[in-house]
Amino acid sequence: MSDQDLKKTPLYDAHVAAGARMVPFAGYCMPVQYKDGVLKEHLWTREHAGLFDVSHMGQARIRGENPAKSFEKLVSADYQGLKPGKQRYAVLLNAEGGVIDDLMTARPDADGLFVVVNGACKDNDYAIIAEALKGEATVERLEDRALLALQGPEAAAVLAAHVPEAANMVFMDTAALTAFGVDAIISRSGYTGEDGYEISVPASGATRIWNTLLEDERVKAIGLGARDSLRLEAGLPLYGHDMDETVSPIEAGMNFAIGKSRREAGDYLGVDRIGKELAGELKRVRVNLRVLEGAPAREGAEIADETGAVVGVVTSGGFGPSVGGAIAIGFAPPALAAIGTKLKVIVRGKPQAAEVVASPFVPNRYVRKI
């Protein structure tokens, strides 16, 4: 895809004006970093509040007589039991139990379901959903909305100055309300492991709201580079890398994505495979690795056991600024997945020591009910 073919988010001009380095991502021209660079942006988000443009993500409304029941035909979570004002993570499954995409679905109001999917997958996702729900529910893509993410330990105080109701929300709460003078959908969630919010607003108001938030000295604009290192430290999988249509949510370590009621009913796609995997029949599982020596292990690097035999592959990897060293996510046999297991990663043909560690690499700081 040429630069001329790339789409632009409503905040494109604001990124360019701020000196961002723009790169192709999910069919859009997106900011990978600003003038401070990835390392400083990452640490700023961990210490203060980072503002991200994630408007490339797909936003939609699913409406019908019982949209939650209809939607459950395709996804892993219990959405019929989802209470108003709540949001839940799920995966969109194929018939074999592989992951077509992962997504967030919320009930911010009485207007059906509000769904957010990955930018690179959204055309395929919504085509699949619309076809499967034909005659039962409709899918309205919200192409005229932007999506901002405000993340970090100071995010709550920053947003509360503009939207007082946000202060009372806890992790995975969602609400449709008037904020910054527009109709907004706000959830207390994100993709960094930090406390924070995702804020859906009309595209026409996005630049004004972006600039308003950046007027606060606690907030800096953050690019996709730091978003990736933050989510990696948080142990959060990236679709297309740590999950795809060959990987099940159980292999990916996302067992919680299969709702309790769905497990009991056995009424989800790929139940034969996933049911066996939930019972322990697994050939590979996700492992989180601390690379103890040498260069970071990037996607595609082989994982070996202590004898040097190749046993798996790295699917995401890099330097963890808050960890202070190289970290990676990959797949290995269950027998080699216990915390403390000594493994090796092959980087440029050289074996480097690595160790299986717990997820997340950096403690999550979500705000939950006490």
VEXZA-378588 format. One record per residue (C-alpha): residue in three letters; chain; x negated, y, z negated. Coordinates in nm, 2 decimals, always signed. Each point is the difference from the previous one (the first is absolute). Layout:
% VEXZA-378588
@rest->ala | kette->A | X->X | Y->Y | Z->Z
...
END
This chain:
% VEXZA-378588
@rest->met | kette->A | X->+0.00 | Y->+0.00 | Z->+0.00
@rest->ser | kette->A | X->-0.14 | Y->+0.34 | Z->+0.10
@rest->asp | kette->A | X->+0.00 | Y->+0.30 | Z->-0.22
@rest->gln | kette->A | X->+0.27 | Y->+0.15 | Z->+0.22
@rest->asp | kette->A | X->+0.23 | Y->-0.30 | Z->-0.07
@rest->leu | kette->A | X->-0.04 | Y->+0.02 | Z->-0.38
@rest->lys | kette->A | X->+0.30 | Y->+0.13 | Z->-0.20
@rest->lys | kette->A | X->-0.04 | Y->+0.29 | Z->-0.25
@rest->thr | kette->A | X->+0.17 | Y->+0.02 | Z->-0.34
@rest->pro | kette->A | X->+0.17 | Y->+0.33 | Z->-0.10
@rest->leu | kette->A | X->-0.31 | Y->+0.08 | Z->-0.20
@rest->tyr | kette->A | X->-0.25 | Y->-0.03 | Z->+0.29
@rest->asp | kette->A | X->-0.07 | Y->+0.37 | Z->+0.03
@rest->ala | kette->A | X->-0.05 | Y->+0.03 | Z->-0.38
@rest->his | kette->A | X->-0.26 | Y->-0.27 | Z->+0.01
@rest->val | kette->A | X->-0.19 | Y->+0.16 | Z->+0.29
@rest->ala | kette->A | X->+0.01 | Y->+0.34 | Z->-0.17
@rest->ala | kette->A | X->-0.15 | Y->-0.16 | Z->-0.31
@rest->gly | kette->A | X->-0.29 | Y->-0.14 | Z->+0.20
@rest->ala | kette->A | X->+0.10 | Y->-0.36 | Z->-0.02
@rest->arg | kette->A | X->-0.17 | Y->-0.26 | Z->+0.21
@rest->met | kette->A | X->+0.28 | Y->-0.15 | Z->+0.21
@rest->val | kette->A | X->+0.00 | Y->-0.36 | Z->+0.12
@rest->pro | kette->A | X->+0.24 | Y->-0.24 | Z->+0.17
@rest->phe | kette->A | X->+0.20 | Y->-0.21 | Z->-0.25
@rest->ala | kette->A | X->+0.33 | Y->-0.19 | Z->+0.05
@rest->gly | kette->A | X->+0.06 | Y->+0.19 | Z->+0.33
@rest->tyr | kette->A | X->-0.04 | Y->+0.34 | Z->-0.17
@rest->cys | kette->A | X->-0.28 | Y->+0.25 | Z->-0.03
@rest->met | kette->A | X->-0.06 | Y->+0.00 | Z->-0.37
@rest->pro | kette->A | X->-0.25 | Y->+0.16 | Z->-0.24
@rest->val | kette->A | X->-0.27 | Y->-0.25 | Z->-0.12
@rest->gln | kette->A | X->-0.17 | Y->+0.26 | Z->-0.22
@rest->tyr | kette->A | X->-0.03 | Y->+0.37 | Z->-0.07
@rest->lys | kette->A | X->-0.31 | Y->+0.21 | Z->-0.07
@rest->asp | kette->A | X->-0.08 | Y->-0.15 | Z->-0.34
@rest->gly | kette->A | X->-0.03 | Y->-0.35 | Z->+0.15
@rest->val | kette->A | X->+0.15 | Y->-0.34 | Z->-0.10
@rest->leu | kette->A | X->-0.20 | Y->-0.05 | Z->-0.33
@rest->lys | kette->A | X->+0.10 | Y->+0.33 | Z->-0.15
@rest->glu | kette->A | X->+0.36 | Y->-0.03 | Z->+0.12
@rest->his | kette->A | X->+0.02 | Y->-0.35 | Z->-0.16
@rest->leu | kette->A | X->-0.13 | Y->+0.12 | Z->-0.34
@rest->trp | kette->A | X->+0.21 | Y->+0.31 | Z->+0.01
@rest->thr | kette->A | X->+0.31 | Y->-0.21 | Z->+0.03
@rest->arg | kette->A | X->-0.11 | Y->-0.22 | Z->-0.29
@rest->glu | kette->A | X->-0.06 | Y->+0.30 | Z->-0.22
@rest->his | kette->A | X->+0.26 | Y->+0.26 | Z->+0.12
@rest->ala | kette->A | X->+0.26 | Y->-0.01 | Z->+0.28
@rest->gly | kette->A | X->-0.05 | Y->-0.09 | Z->+0.37
@rest->leu | kette->A | X->+0.25 | Y->+0.09 | Z->+0.27
@rest->phe | kette->A | X->+0.04 | Y->-0.24 | Z->+0.29
@rest->asp | kette->A | X->+0.18 | Y->+0.03 | Z->+0.33
@rest->val | kette->A | X->+0.17 | Y->-0.34 | Z->+0.06
@rest->ser | kette->A | X->+0.26 | Y->+0.12 | Z->+0.25
@rest->his | kette->A | X->-0.11 | Y->-0.27 | Z->+0.25
@rest->met | kette->A | X->+0.18 | Y->-0.25 | Z->-0.21
@rest->gly | kette->A | X->+0.35 | Y->-0.11 | Z->+0.12
@rest->gln | kette->A | X->+0.30 | Y->+0.13 | Z->-0.20
@rest->ala | kette->A | X->+0.35 | Y->-0.13 | Z->+0.06
@rest->arg | kette->A | X->+0.35 | Y->-0.04 | Z->-0.15
@rest->ile | kette->A | X->+0.18 | Y->-0.33 | Z->+0.02
@rest->arg | kette->A | X->+0.37 | Y->+0.04 | Z->-0.04
@rest->gly | kette->A | X->+0.29 | Y->-0.25 | Z->+0.01
@rest->glu | kette->A | X->+0.27 | Y->-0.17 | Z->-0.20
@rest->asn | kette->A | X->-0.27 | Y->-0.18 | Z->-0.21
@rest->pro | kette->A | X->-0.34 | Y->+0.12 | Z->+0.14
@rest->ala | kette->A | X->-0.20 | Y->-0.16 | Z->-0.28
@rest->lys | kette->A | X->+0.16 | Y->-0.35 | Z->+0.06
@rest->ser | kette->A | X->-0.06 | Y->+0.04 | Z->+0.38
@rest->phe | kette->A | X->-0.36 | Y->+0.12 | Z->-0.05
@rest->glu | kette->A | X->-0.08 | Y->-0.30 | Z->-0.23
@rest->lys | kette->A | X->+0.02 | Y->-0.23 | Z->+0.30
@rest->leu | kette->A | X->-0.34 | Y->+0.14 | Z->+0.11
@rest->val | kette->A | X->-0.19 | Y->+0.09 | Z->-0.32
@rest->ser | kette->A | X->-0.13 | Y->-0.16 | Z->-0.31
@rest->ala | kette->A | X->+0.15 | Y->+0.22 | Z->-0.28
@rest->asp | kette->A | X->+0.33 | Y->+0.01 | Z->-0.18
@rest->tyr | kette->A | X->+0.16 | Y->+0.32 | Z->+0.13
@rest->gln | kette->A | X->+0.36 | Y->-0.08 | Z->-0.09
@rest->gly | kette->A | X->-0.12 | Y->+0.02 | Z->-0.36
@rest->leu | kette->A | X->-0.19 | Y->+0.33 | Z->+0.05
@rest->lys | kette->A | X->+0.15 | Y->+0.27 | Z->-0.22
@rest->pro | kette->A | X->+0.08 | Y->+0.35 | Z->+0.12
@rest->gly | kette->A | X->-0.31 | Y->+0.23 | Z->-0.05
@rest->lys | kette->A | X->-0.24 | Y->-0.29 | Z->+0.04
@rest->gln | kette->A | X->-0.25 | Y->-0.11 | Z->+0.27
@rest->arg | kette->A | X->-0.15 | Y->-0.35 | Z->+0.06
@rest->tyr | kette->A | X->-0.29 | Y->-0.14 | Z->+0.20
@rest->ala | kette->A | X->+0.06 | Y->-0.29 | Z->+0.24
@rest->val | kette->A | X->-0.14 | Y->-0.17 | Z->+0.31
@rest->leu | kette->A | X->+0.18 | Y->-0.04 | Z->+0.34
@rest->leu | kette->A | X->-0.04 | Y->-0.37 | Z->+0.08
@rest->asn | kette->A | X->-0.01 | Y->-0.21 | Z->+0.31
@rest->ala | kette->A | X->+0.16 | Y->-0.35 | Z->+0.02
@rest->glu | kette->A | X->-0.33 | Y->-0.16 | Z->-0.10
@rest->gly | kette->A | X->-0.04 | Y->+0.21 | Z->-0.32
@rest->gly | kette->A | X->-0.26 | Y->+0.23 | Z->+0.15
@rest->val | kette->A | X->+0.01 | Y->+0.37 | Z->-0.07
@rest->ile | kette->A | X->+0.12 | Y->+0.22 | Z->+0.29
@rest->asp | kette->A | X->-0.05 | Y->+0.31 | Z->-0.22
@rest->asp | kette->A | X->+0.02 | Y->+0.12 | Z->-0.36
@rest->leu | kette->A | X->+0.24 | Y->+0.27 | Z->-0.10
@rest->met | kette->A | X->+0.18 | Y->+0.20 | Z->-0.27
@rest->thr | kette->A | X->+0.37 | Y->+0.02 | Z->-0.02
@rest->ala | kette->A | X->+0.20 | Y->+0.23 | Z->-0.23
@rest->arg | kette->A | X->+0.35 | Y->+0.10 | Z->-0.11
@rest->pro | kette->A | X->-0.05 | Y->+0.37 | Z->-0.05
@rest->asp | kette->A | X->+0.37 | Y->+0.07 | Z->+0.04
@rest->ala | kette->A | X->+0.32 | Y->-0.16 | Z->+0.13
@rest->asp | kette->A | X->-0.10 | Y->+0.03 | Z->+0.36
@rest->gly | kette->A | X->-0.12 | Y->-0.36 | Z->+0.07
@rest->leu | kette->A | X->-0.36 | Y->-0.09 | Z->-0.04
@rest->phe | kette->A | X->-0.30 | Y->+0.22 | Z->+0.06
@rest->val | kette->A | X->-0.29 | Y->-0.20 | Z->+0.16
@rest->val | kette->A | X->-0.37 | Y->+0.09 | Z->+0.05
@rest->val | kette->A | X->-0.22 | Y->-0.22 | Z->+0.22
@rest->asn | kette->A | X->-0.36 | Y->+0.02 | Z->+0.13
@rest->gly | kette->A | X->-0.06 | Y->+0.24 | Z->+0.28
@rest->ala | kette->A | X->-0.17 | Y->-0.25 | Z->+0.24
@rest->cys | kette->A | X->+0.29 | Y->-0.25 | Z->-0.05
@rest->lys | kette->A | X->+0.30 | Y->+0.22 | Z->+0.00
@rest->asp | kette->A | X->+0.12 | Y->-0.04 | Z->+0.36
@rest->asn | kette->A | X->-0.02 | Y->-0.38 | Z->-0.03
@rest->asp | kette->A | X->+0.15 | Y->-0.01 | Z->-0.35
@rest->tyr | kette->A | X->+0.30 | Y->+0.21 | Z->+0.08
@rest->ala | kette->A | X->+0.07 | Y->-0.19 | Z->+0.32
@rest->ile | kette->A | X->+0.00 | Y->-0.33 | Z->-0.19
@rest->ile | kette->A | X->+0.22 | Y->+0.15 | Z->-0.28
@rest->ala | kette->A | X->+0.25 | Y->+0.16 | Z->+0.24
@rest->glu | kette->A | X->+0.04 | Y->-0.32 | Z->+0.20
@rest->ala | kette->A | X->+0.04 | Y->-0.22 | Z->-0.30
@rest->leu | kette->A | X->+0.25 | Y->+0.23 | Z->-0.17
@rest->lys | kette->A | X->+0.21 | Y->+0.07 | Z->+0.32
@rest->gly | kette->A | X->+0.37 | Y->+0.00 | Z->-0.09
@rest->glu | kette->A | X->-0.07 | Y->+0.02 | Z->-0.37
@rest->ala | kette->A | X->-0.21 | Y->+0.31 | Z->-0.05
@rest->thr | kette->A | X->-0.16 | Y->+0.29 | Z->+0.19
@rest->val | kette->A | X->-0.36 | Y->+0.12 | Z->-0.01
@rest->glu | kette->A | X->-0.05 | Y->+0.37 | Z->+0.03
@rest->arg | kette->A | X->-0.37 | Y->+0.10 | Z->+0.05
@rest->leu | kette->A | X->-0.07 | Y->+0.33 | Z->-0.17
@rest->glu | kette->A | X->-0.24 | Y->+0.15 | Z->+0.26
@rest->asp | kette->A | X->+0.06 | Y->+0.35 | Z->-0.12
@rest->arg | kette->A | X->-0.15 | Y->-0.05 | Z->-0.35
@rest->ala | kette->A | X->-0.35 | Y->+0.03 | Z->-0.13
@rest->leu | kette->A | X->-0.15 | Y->-0.20 | Z->-0.29
@rest->leu | kette->A | X->-0.24 | Y->+0.14 | Z->-0.25
@rest->ala | kette->A | X->-0.18 | Y->-0.19 | Z->-0.28
@rest->leu | kette->A | X->-0.11 | Y->+0.19 | Z->-0.31
@rest->gln | kette->A | X->-0.23 | Y->-0.23 | Z->-0.21
@rest->gly | kette->A | X->-0.22 | Y->+0.02 | Z->-0.31
@rest->pro | kette->A | X->+0.02 | Y->+0.06 | Z->-0.37
@rest->glu | kette->A | X->+0.11 | Y->+0.36 | Z->+0.04
@rest->ala | kette->A | X->+0.26 | Y->-0.07 | Z->+0.27
@rest->ala | kette->A | X->+0.29 | Y->-0.01 | Z->-0.24
@rest->ala | kette->A | X->-0.07 | Y->+0.34 | Z->-0.15
@rest->val | kette->A | X->-0.06 | Y->+0.15 | Z->+0.34
@rest->leu | kette->A | X->+0.33 | Y->-0.13 | Z->+0.14
@rest->ala | kette->A | X->+0.20 | Y->+0.08 | Z->-0.31
@rest->ala | kette->A | X->-0.08 | Y->+0.37 | Z->+0.04
@rest->his | kette->A | X->+0.21 | Y->-0.01 | Z->+0.33
@rest->val | kette->A | X->+0.23 | Y->-0.30 | Z->-0.07
@rest->pro | kette->A | X->+0.07 | Y->-0.02 | Z->-0.38
@rest->glu | kette->A | X->+0.20 | Y->-0.33 | Z->+0.05
@rest->ala | kette->A | X->-0.31 | Y->-0.18 | Z->+0.12
@rest->ala | kette->A | X->-0.15 | Y->+0.01 | Z->-0.35
@rest->asn | kette->A | X->+0.26 | Y->-0.24 | Z->-0.13
@rest->met | kette->A | X->-0.05 | Y->-0.26 | Z->+0.27
@rest->val | kette->A | X->-0.21 | Y->-0.31 | Z->-0.06
@rest->phe | kette->A | X->-0.17 | Y->-0.24 | Z->+0.23
@rest->met | kette->A | X->+0.22 | Y->-0.11 | Z->+0.29
@rest->asp | kette->A | X->+0.28 | Y->+0.24 | Z->-0.09
@rest->thr | kette->A | X->+0.14 | Y->+0.18 | Z->+0.31
@rest->ala | kette->A | X->+0.24 | Y->+0.29 | Z->+0.04
@rest->ala | kette->A | X->+0.17 | Y->+0.21 | Z->+0.28
@rest->leu | kette->A | X->-0.01 | Y->+0.36 | Z->-0.12
@rest->thr | kette->A | X->-0.06 | Y->+0.35 | Z->+0.10
@rest->ala | kette->A | X->-0.37 | Y->+0.09 | Z->-0.03
@rest->phe | kette->A | X->-0.19 | Y->+0.29 | Z->+0.15
@rest->gly | kette->A | X->+0.33 | Y->+0.12 | Z->+0.13
@rest->val | kette->A | X->+0.06 | Y->-0.30 | Z->+0.23
@rest->asp | kette->A | X->+0.16 | Y->-0.35 | Z->-0.03
@rest->ala | kette->A | X->-0.27 | Y->-0.23 | Z->-0.13
@rest->ile | kette->A | X->-0.04 | Y->-0.36 | Z->-0.09
@rest->ile | kette->A | X->-0.26 | Y->-0.04 | Z->-0.27
@rest->ser | kette->A | X->-0.13 | Y->-0.33 | Z->-0.15
@rest->arg | kette->A | X->-0.26 | Y->-0.03 | Z->-0.28
@rest->ser | kette->A | X->-0.23 | Y->-0.24 | Z->+0.19
@rest->gly | kette->A | X->-0.29 | Y->+0.00 | Z->+0.23
@rest->tyr | kette->A | X->-0.30 | Y->-0.19 | Z->+0.15
@rest->thr | kette->A | X->-0.29 | Y->+0.10 | Z->-0.21
@rest->gly | kette->A | X->+0.06 | Y->-0.17 | Z->-0.34
@rest->glu | kette->A | X->+0.04 | Y->+0.34 | Z->-0.16
@rest->asp | kette->A | X->+0.32 | Y->+0.16 | Z->-0.13
@rest->gly | kette->A | X->+0.16 | Y->+0.21 | Z->+0.27
@rest->tyr | kette->A | X->+0.29 | Y->+0.05 | Z->+0.24
@rest->glu | kette->A | X->+0.10 | Y->-0.04 | Z->+0.36
@rest->ile | kette->A | X->+0.21 | Y->+0.28 | Z->+0.13
@rest->ser | kette->A | X->+0.22 | Y->-0.02 | Z->+0.31
@rest->val | kette->A | X->+0.10 | Y->+0.34 | Z->+0.13
@rest->pro | kette->A | X->+0.14 | Y->+0.14 | Z->+0.33
@rest->ala | kette->A | X->-0.28 | Y->+0.05 | Z->+0.25
@rest->ser | kette->A | X->+0.10 | Y->+0.37 | Z->+0.04
@rest->gly | kette->A | X->-0.10 | Y->+0.06 | Z->-0.37
@rest->ala | kette->A | X->-0.31 | Y->-0.22 | Z->-0.02
@rest->thr | kette->A | X->-0.27 | Y->+0.26 | Z->+0.06
@rest->arg | kette->A | X->+0.15 | Y->+0.25 | Z->-0.24
@rest->ile | kette->A | X->+0.02 | Y->-0.27 | Z->-0.27
@rest->trp | kette->A | X->-0.35 | Y->-0.13 | Z->+0.07
@rest->asn | kette->A | X->-0.14 | Y->+0.35 | Z->-0.03
@rest->thr | kette->A | X->+0.20 | Y->+0.07 | Z->-0.32
@rest->leu | kette->A | X->-0.14 | Y->-0.31 | Z->-0.17
@rest->leu | kette->A | X->-0.36 | Y->+0.09 | Z->+0.11
@rest->glu | kette->A | X->+0.04 | Y->+0.34 | Z->-0.17
@rest->asp | kette->A | X->-0.04 | Y->-0.18 | Z->-0.33
@rest->glu | kette->A | X->-0.37 | Y->-0.03 | Z->-0.09
@rest->arg | kette->A | X->+0.05 | Y->-0.35 | Z->-0.12
@rest->val | kette->A | X->+0.09 | Y->-0.12 | Z->+0.35
@rest->lys | kette->A | X->-0.22 | Y->-0.07 | Z->+0.30
@rest->ala | kette->A | X->+0.08 | Y->-0.14 | Z->+0.35
@rest->ile | kette->A | X->-0.13 | Y->-0.36 | Z->+0.03
@rest->gly | kette->A | X->-0.05 | Y->-0.20 | Z->+0.32
@rest->leu | kette->A | X->+0.04 | Y->-0.36 | Z->+0.10
@rest->gly | kette->A | X->-0.35 | Y->-0.09 | Z->-0.08
@rest->ala | kette->A | X->+0.05 | Y->+0.06 | Z->-0.38
@rest->arg | kette->A | X->+0.35 | Y->-0.15 | Z->+0.03
@rest->asp | kette->A | X->-0.16 | Y->-0.32 | Z->+0.11
@rest->ser | kette->A | X->-0.27 | Y->-0.01 | Z->-0.27
@rest->leu | kette->A | X->+0.26 | Y->+0.08 | Z->-0.27
@rest->arg | kette->A | X->+0.24 | Y->-0.27 | Z->+0.11
@rest->leu | kette->A | X->-0.29 | Y->-0.25 | Z->+0.02
@rest->glu | kette->A | X->-0.11 | Y->+0.08 | Z->-0.36
@rest->ala | kette->A | X->+0.37 | Y->-0.04 | Z->-0.10
@rest->gly | kette->A | X->+0.00 | Y->-0.35 | Z->+0.15
@rest->leu | kette->A | X->+0.28 | Y->+0.09 | Z->+0.25
@rest->pro | kette->A | X->+0.00 | Y->-0.20 | Z->+0.33
@rest->leu | kette->A | X->+0.00 | Y->+0.19 | Z->+0.33
@rest->tyr | kette->A | X->+0.23 | Y->-0.15 | Z->+0.26
@rest->gly | kette->A | X->-0.18 | Y->-0.11 | Z->+0.32
@rest->his | kette->A | X->-0.31 | Y->-0.08 | Z->-0.21
@rest->asp | kette->A | X->+0.09 | Y->-0.18 | Z->-0.33
@rest->met | kette->A | X->+0.34 | Y->-0.11 | Z->+0.13
@rest->asp | kette->A | X->+0.13 | Y->-0.09 | Z->+0.34
@rest->glu | kette->A | X->+0.25 | Y->-0.24 | Z->+0.16
@rest->thr | kette->A | X->-0.22 | Y->-0.30 | Z->-0.08
@rest->val | kette->A | X->-0.03 | Y->+0.09 | Z->-0.37
@rest->ser | kette->A | X->+0.27 | Y->-0.07 | Z->-0.25
@rest->pro | kette->A | X->+0.07 | Y->+0.24 | Z->-0.30
@rest->ile | kette->A | X->-0.12 | Y->-0.29 | Z->-0.23
@rest->glu | kette->A | X->-0.33 | Y->-0.03 | Z->+0.18
@rest->ala | kette->A | X->-0.04 | Y->+0.38 | Z->-0.03
@rest->gly | kette->A | X->+0.06 | Y->-0.01 | Z->-0.37
@rest->met | kette->A | X->+0.33 | Y->+0.18 | Z->+0.02
@rest->asn | kette->A | X->+0.21 | Y->-0.26 | Z->-0.17
@rest->phe | kette->A | X->+0.21 | Y->+0.27 | Z->-0.17
@rest->ala | kette->A | X->+0.13 | Y->+0.10 | Z->+0.34
@rest->ile | kette->A | X->+0.22 | Y->-0.31 | Z->+0.00
@rest->gly | kette->A | X->+0.29 | Y->+0.10 | Z->-0.23
@rest->lys | kette->A | X->+0.11 | Y->-0.23 | Z->-0.28
@rest->ser | kette->A | X->+0.35 | Y->-0.04 | Z->+0.13
@rest->arg | kette->A | X->-0.13 | Y->-0.06 | Z->+0.35
@rest->arg | kette->A | X->-0.23 | Y->-0.28 | Z->-0.13
@rest->glu | kette->A | X->+0.30 | Y->-0.16 | Z->-0.18
@rest->ala | kette->A | X->+0.23 | Y->+0.02 | Z->+0.31
@rest->gly | kette->A | X->-0.28 | Y->-0.10 | Z->+0.25
@rest->asp | kette->A | X->+0.17 | Y->+0.22 | Z->+0.25
@rest->tyr | kette->A | X->-0.29 | Y->+0.19 | Z->+0.16
@rest->leu | kette->A | X->-0.19 | Y->-0.06 | Z->+0.32
@rest->gly | kette->A | X->-0.29 | Y->-0.24 | Z->-0.02
@rest->val | kette->A | X->+0.13 | Y->-0.16 | Z->-0.32
@rest->asp | kette->A | X->-0.14 | Y->-0.34 | Z->+0.08
@rest->arg | kette->A | X->-0.36 | Y->+0.13 | Z->+0.02
@rest->ile | kette->A | X->+0.03 | Y->+0.26 | Z->-0.27
@rest->gly | kette->A | X->+0.18 | Y->-0.23 | Z->-0.24
@rest->lys | kette->A | X->-0.29 | Y->-0.25 | Z->+0.03
@rest->glu | kette->A | X->-0.26 | Y->+0.27 | Z->-0.05
@rest->leu | kette->A | X->+0.18 | Y->+0.13 | Z->-0.31
@rest->ala | kette->A | X->-0.03 | Y->-0.36 | Z->-0.13
@rest->gly | kette->A | X->-0.37 | Y->+0.01 | Z->+0.05
@rest->glu | kette->A | X->-0.05 | Y->-0.14 | Z->+0.35
@rest->leu | kette->A | X->-0.24 | Y->+0.25 | Z->+0.14
@rest->lys | kette->A | X->-0.31 | Y->-0.02 | Z->+0.22
@rest->arg | kette->A | X->-0.11 | Y->+0.36 | Z->-0.04
@rest->val | kette->A | X->+0.07 | Y->+0.28 | Z->-0.24
@rest->arg | kette->A | X->-0.10 | Y->+0.37 | Z->-0.02
@rest->val | kette->A | X->-0.31 | Y->+0.06 | Z->-0.21
@rest->asn | kette->A | X->-0.14 | Y->+0.33 | Z->-0.13
@rest->leu | kette->A | X->-0.37 | Y->+0.02 | Z->+0.02
@rest->arg | kette->A | X->-0.26 | Y->+0.22 | Z->-0.17
@rest->val | kette->A | X->-0.31 | Y->+0.00 | Z->+0.23
@rest->leu | kette->A | X->-0.29 | Y->-0.02 | Z->-0.23
@rest->glu | kette->A | X->-0.29 | Y->+0.07 | Z->+0.24
@rest->gly | kette->A | X->-0.06 | Y->+0.15 | Z->+0.34
@rest->ala | kette->A | X->+0.22 | Y->+0.19 | Z->+0.23
@rest->pro | kette->A | X->+0.38 | Y->+0.01 | Z->-0.02
@rest->ala | kette->A | X->+0.17 | Y->-0.30 | Z->+0.17
@rest->arg | kette->A | X->+0.24 | Y->+0.13 | Z->+0.27
@rest->glu | kette->A | X->+0.30 | Y->-0.16 | Z->+0.16
@rest->gly | kette->A | X->-0.10 | Y->-0.32 | Z->+0.19
@rest->ala | kette->A | X->-0.30 | Y->-0.08 | Z->-0.22
@rest->glu | kette->A | X->-0.01 | Y->-0.37 | Z->-0.10
@rest->ile | kette->A | X->+0.04 | Y->-0.12 | Z->-0.36
@rest->ala | kette->A | X->-0.22 | Y->-0.30 | Z->-0.10
@rest->asp | kette->A | X->-0.03 | Y->-0.22 | Z->-0.31
@rest->glu | kette->A | X->-0.31 | Y->-0.03 | Z->-0.20
@rest->thr | kette->A | X->-0.14 | Y->-0.27 | Z->+0.23
@rest->gly | kette->A | X->+0.04 | Y->+0.24 | Z->+0.30
@rest->ala | kette->A | X->+0.30 | Y->-0.18 | Z->+0.16
@rest->val | kette->A | X->+0.24 | Y->+0.25 | Z->+0.15
@rest->val | kette->A | X->+0.33 | Y->-0.02 | Z->-0.18
@rest->gly | kette->A | X->+0.19 | Y->+0.32 | Z->+0.09
@rest->val | kette->A | X->+0.00 | Y->+0.35 | Z->+0.14
@rest->val | kette->A | X->+0.00 | Y->+0.36 | Z->-0.12
@rest->thr | kette->A | X->+0.31 | Y->+0.19 | Z->+0.12
@rest->ser | kette->A | X->-0.07 | Y->+0.34 | Z->-0.16
@rest->gly | kette->A | X->-0.32 | Y->+0.13 | Z->-0.16
@rest->gly | kette->A | X->-0.20 | Y->+0.30 | Z->-0.07
@rest->phe | kette->A | X->-0.15 | Y->+0.21 | Z->-0.28
@rest->gly | kette->A | X->+0.22 | Y->+0.07 | Z->-0.30
@rest->pro | kette->A | X->-0.09 | Y->+0.35 | Z->-0.12
@rest->ser | kette->A | X->+0.17 | Y->-0.05 | Z->-0.34
@rest->val | kette->A | X->-0.14 | Y->-0.35 | Z->-0.04
@rest->gly | kette->A | X->-0.35 | Y->+0.12 | Z->+0.09
@rest->gly | kette->A | X->-0.07 | Y->-0.29 | Z->+0.24
@rest->ala | kette->A | X->+0.11 | Y->-0.21 | Z->+0.29
@rest->ile | kette->A | X->+0.33 | Y->-0.18 | Z->-0.02
@rest->ala | kette->A | X->+0.20 | Y->-0.22 | Z->+0.24
@rest->ile | kette->A | X->+0.33 | Y->-0.18 | Z->+0.05
@rest->gly | kette->A | X->+0.00 | Y->-0.33 | Z->+0.19
@rest->phe | kette->A | X->+0.12 | Y->-0.36 | Z->+0.02
@rest->ala | kette->A | X->-0.15 | Y->-0.31 | Z->-0.16
@rest->pro | kette->A | X->+0.12 | Y->-0.35 | Z->-0.11
@rest->pro | kette->A | X->+0.19 | Y->+0.00 | Z->-0.33
@rest->ala | kette->A | X->-0.27 | Y->-0.21 | Z->-0.16
@rest->leu | kette->A | X->-0.24 | Y->+0.30 | Z->+0.05
@rest->ala | kette->A | X->+0.25 | Y->+0.27 | Z->-0.11
@rest->ala | kette->A | X->-0.04 | Y->+0.00 | Z->-0.37
@rest->ile | kette->A | X->-0.13 | Y->+0.32 | Z->-0.16
@rest->gly | kette->A | X->-0.38 | Y->-0.03 | Z->-0.05
@rest->thr | kette->A | X->-0.06 | Y->-0.24 | Z->+0.29
@rest->lys | kette->A | X->-0.33 | Y->+0.07 | Z->+0.16
@rest->leu | kette->A | X->+0.02 | Y->+0.04 | Z->+0.38
@rest->lys | kette->A | X->-0.20 | Y->+0.16 | Z->+0.28
@rest->val | kette->A | X->+0.09 | Y->+0.24 | Z->+0.28
@rest->ile | kette->A | X->-0.19 | Y->-0.01 | Z->+0.32
@rest->val | kette->A | X->-0.10 | Y->+0.35 | Z->+0.11
@rest->arg | kette->A | X->-0.21 | Y->+0.03 | Z->+0.32
@rest->gly | kette->A | X->-0.09 | Y->-0.36 | Z->-0.03
@rest->lys | kette->A | X->-0.13 | Y->+0.03 | Z->-0.35
@rest->pro | kette->A | X->+0.18 | Y->-0.17 | Z->-0.30
@rest->gln | kette->A | X->+0.07 | Y->+0.25 | Z->-0.29
@rest->ala | kette->A | X->+0.12 | Y->-0.10 | Z->-0.35
@rest->ala | kette->A | X->+0.36 | Y->+0.07 | Z->-0.08
@rest->glu | kette->A | X->+0.24 | Y->-0.09 | Z->-0.28
@rest->val | kette->A | X->+0.38 | Y->-0.04 | Z->-0.01
@rest->val | kette->A | X->+0.15 | Y->+0.26 | Z->-0.23
@rest->ala | kette->A | X->+0.34 | Y->+0.09 | Z->-0.12
@rest->ser | kette->A | X->+0.24 | Y->+0.23 | Z->+0.19
@rest->pro | kette->A | X->+0.01 | Y->+0.29 | Z->+0.00
@rest->phe | kette->A | X->-0.36 | Y->+0.11 | Z->+0.00
@rest->val | kette->A | X->+0.10 | Y->+0.33 | Z->-0.17
@rest->pro | kette->A | X->+0.29 | Y->-0.01 | Z->-0.25
@rest->asn | kette->A | X->+0.33 | Y->+0.12 | Z->+0.14
@rest->arg | kette->A | X->+0.15 | Y->+0.31 | Z->-0.17
@rest->tyr | kette->A | X->+0.36 | Y->-0.03 | Z->+0.09
@rest->val | kette->A | X->+0.24 | Y->+0.16 | Z->-0.24
@rest->arg | kette->A | X->+0.25 | Y->-0.26 | Z->-0.13
@rest->lys | kette->A | X->+0.28 | Y->+0.01 | Z->-0.26
@rest->ile | kette->A | X->-0.13 | Y->-0.06 | Z->-0.35
END
